[in-house]
Amino acid sequence: MCDGTGIPLAAVLTAGQAHESTQCERLLDAVAIRQASGQLRQRPERVAGDRGYDFPRIRRWLRQRGIRAVIPPRKRVAHAKPRQGRPVTYDKQHYRARNVVERCVGWLKEHRSLATRYDKLAVNYLTLVKLAFIRRYLSVLAPA
């Protein structure tokens, strides 16, 4: 997860076969946001995700916490059951800014050891991810 400027905020490691949307709530709970006033907020104002996050469970969890979901609806195939309830809407203007997330992931993949995952142990891999986060923070705080 990253903020609107591409600064990584949190990471959760899952098994290779697990879909990333299964950890959405856990990842959002790991984030604390410092406001301009200096106070910490546990929740962001909005969360942008791709169509893979279009699940009623995720939308309900976000709505219960006052977070606006900027997630486009999944494309429905002809043999799928139609969605019940209101049609899903999302802010297309804010969704365009989601490319910041893709650029953050691309930046992380520039680190060869992260992109190829040489480490056997998950804890070692997650440590490398967090070291890459620190490197990113330092590049923002003290540009060369």
ABEGO torsion letter per residue (X at the ends): XBBAAGBBABBBBBBAABBAAAAAAAAAAABBBBBAAGBBBABBABBBBBAAABBAAAAAAAAAAGBBBBBBBBBBBAABBBBBEBBBBBBAAAAAAAAAAAAAAAAAAABAAAAAGABABAAAAAAAAAAAAAAAAAAAABBX
